[in-house]
Amino acid sequence: MFNSDPNKEDVAREFIESIKKSEETDIEKMHQALAQAKHEWEFAQSYFDSVSEPDLVEFAIYNQKAAEQKYEYLLKQAKELKLIK
């Protein structure tokens, strides 16, 4: 129904690729990215709860779904890279 913003997916993919290429403290970077993505998702949920105008509700649904997909994507990648349990 609603697809996440392709630009957000590109940013997430580029981030994951940079983690795969380097051996630095990428665990911290991933934790920060996950925390930011979770915050964006929570904010999107809060925004959805606060709107009632039909056009804003549609945007809120789209934004909430995109934020959720971004968080889930980063979480899945972090688990596959064994950066988190």
C-alpha positions in Angstrom: 0.0 0.0 0.0 2.6 2.6 1.1 6.2 2.3 0.2 9.0 3.8 2.1 10.8 6.8 0.6 13.5 5.5 -1.8 15.9 8.1 -0.6 15.7 6.7 3.0 16.3 3.2 1.7 19.3 4.5 -0.3 20.7 6.2 2.8 20.2 3.0 4.9 21.8 0.8 2.3 24.8 3.2 1.9 25.2 3.2 5.7 25.1 -0.6 5.9 27.7 -0.9 3.0 30.0 1.5 4.9 29.8 -0.7 8.0 30.6 -3.8 6.0 33.7 -2.1 4.5 35.2 -0.7 7.7 36.4 -2.3 10.9 36.1 0.7 13.2 33.7 1.2 16.0 30.7 0.6 13.8 28.7 -1.0 16.5 28.3 2.5 18.0 27.4 3.9 14.6 24.7 1.2 14.2 23.4 1.8 17.7 23.1 5.5 17.0 21.4 4.9 13.6 18.9 2.5 15.3 18.2 5.0 18.1 17.6 7.7 15.5 15.4 5.5 13.4 13.4 4.4 16.5 13.0 8.1 17.5 11.7 8.9 14.0 9.2 6.1 14.1 8.0 7.1 17.6 7.6 10.7 16.4 5.7 9.5 13.3 3.4 7.5 15.5 2.8 10.5 17.8 2.2 12.7 14.8 -0.4 10.2 13.4 -2.2 10.3 16.8 -2.4 14.1 16.7 -3.9 14.7 13.3 -7.4 14.5 12.1 -7.5 16.3 8.7 -7.8 13.7 5.9 -4.8 14.9 3.9 -2.6 15.0 7.0 -3.8 11.5 8.1 -2.8 10.1 4.7 0.7 11.8 5.1 1.0 10.6 8.7 0.2 7.0 7.6 2.8 7.2 4.9 5.4 8.8 7.2 4.8 6.3 9.9 5.1 3.3 7.6 8.3 4.7 6.1 9.9 5.2 9.5 8.8 1.7 10.6 10.4 0.1 7.6 13.6 2.1 8.0 13.9 0.9 11.6 13.1 -2.7 10.8 15.6 -2.7 7.9 18.4 -1.3 10.1 17.5 -3.7 12.9 17.6 -6.7 10.4 20.9 -5.6 9.0 22.5 -5.1 12.4 21.4 -8.6 13.4 22.8 -10.1 10.2 26.1 -8.3 10.7 26.1 -9.6 14.3 26.4 -6.0 15.6 23.5 -6.6 18.0 21.8 -9.7 19.4 
